[in-house]
Amino acid sequence: MNRSMVAKRLSELRRRHNYKLYQVAQGTGLTKATISRYENSKRENIGLNQLRALAKFYNVDIEYITGDSDSITLKQDEFMLLFGRLSDAGKMKVFQCGLSTAREEGII
């Protein structure tokens, strides 16, 4: 496992979700210090249980965190959560974008 890739991916995920260290710690059961060390490549090994907790918290596959996959697709429940936070105008934009893309792809 590439320690610098894990650090990059974990930092990127936390920024993307706009989480603070304490929020990740609360959601994973890890300490803020441990998460910080992972994000800064200062921790040699990350255990499978820790990887599982982080992957579950960020709703991604372990393979994404470790760099074995570049796919970071939103899972349906995360999409619905994010969609639910949008204003009516935002929801309409997402719908229109999806409709346009489906037409371009020949799906509809």
C-alpha positions in Angstrom: 0.0 0.0 0.0 1.4 3.4 -1.0 1.4 5.6 2.1 1.6 8.8 0.1 -1.5 7.8 -1.9 -3.4 7.0 1.2 -2.5 10.4 2.6 -3.5 12.2 -0.5 -6.8 10.4 -0.8 -7.8 10.9 2.8 -6.9 14.6 2.7 -8.8 15.0 -0.5 -11.9 13.2 0.9 -11.9 15.3 4.0 -11.6 18.5 2.1 -14.3 17.4 -0.5 -16.8 16.7 2.4 -15.6 19.9 4.2 -15.1 17.9 7.4 -12.9 18.9 10.4 -10.6 16.3 11.9 -12.9 16.0 15.0 -15.8 15.1 12.7 -13.9 12.3 11.0 -12.7 11.1 14.4 -16.3 11.0 15.8 -17.5 9.2 12.7 -14.8 6.6 12.6 -13.7 6.0 16.2 -10.2 7.0 15.3 -8.4 9.8 17.1 -7.7 13.2 15.5 -4.0 12.6 15.9 -4.2 9.3 14.1 -6.2 10.7 11.2 -3.8 13.6 10.9 -0.8 11.2 10.8 -2.5 9.2 8.0 -3.2 12.4 6.1 0.4 13.6 6.5 2.1 10.3 5.7 3.5 10.2 9.3 2.0 6.8 10.2 3.7 3.7 8.8 0.8 1.3 8.6 -2.9 1.6 8.5 -4.8 -1.4 9.6 -7.7 -3.0 7.7 -10.2 -2.1 10.4 -9.1 1.5 10.2 -9.4 1.5 6.4 -12.8 0.0 6.7 -13.9 2.6 9.1 -12.6 5.4 6.9 -14.1 3.9 3.7 -17.5 3.5 5.4 -17.4 7.1 6.8 -16.6 8.6 3.4 -18.8 6.1 1.5 -16.1 4.9 -0.8 -14.4 1.6 -1.4 -11.1 0.8 0.4 -9.5 0.4 -3.0 -10.1 4.1 -3.7 -8.3 5.1 -0.5 -5.4 2.8 -1.1 -5.0 4.0 -4.7 -5.9 0.6 -6.2 -8.9 2.3 -8.0 -9.4 5.8 -9.3 -13.2 5.4 -9.3 -14.9 7.6 -6.8 -18.5 7.2 -7.8 -21.2 8.4 -5.4 -23.2 5.7 -4.0 -27.0 6.1 -4.2 -27.6 6.9 -0.5 -24.9 9.6 -0.6 -26.3 11.1 -3.8 -29.8 11.2 -2.2 -28.5 12.8 0.9 -26.6 15.5 -1.1 -29.6 16.0 -3.4 -31.9 16.4 -0.5 -29.8 19.4 0.7 -30.2 21.3 -2.5 -32.7 24.1 -3.0 -35.5 23.5 -5.4 -33.6 25.5 -8.0 -30.5 23.3 -7.4 -32.6 20.2 -7.8 -34.0 21.4 -11.1 -30.4 22.1 -12.4 -29.3 18.6 -11.4 -32.4 17.1 -13.1 -31.8 19.2 -16.3 -28.2 18.2 -16.4 -29.0 14.6 -16.0 -31.7 14.8 -18.7 -29.3 16.5 -21.1 -26.6 13.9 -20.5 -29.0 11.0 -20.9 -30.1 12.5 -24.3 -26.4 13.0 -25.4 -25.7 9.4 -24.4 -28.7 8.1 -26.3 -30.2 6.6 -23.2 -33.5 8.4 -23.8 
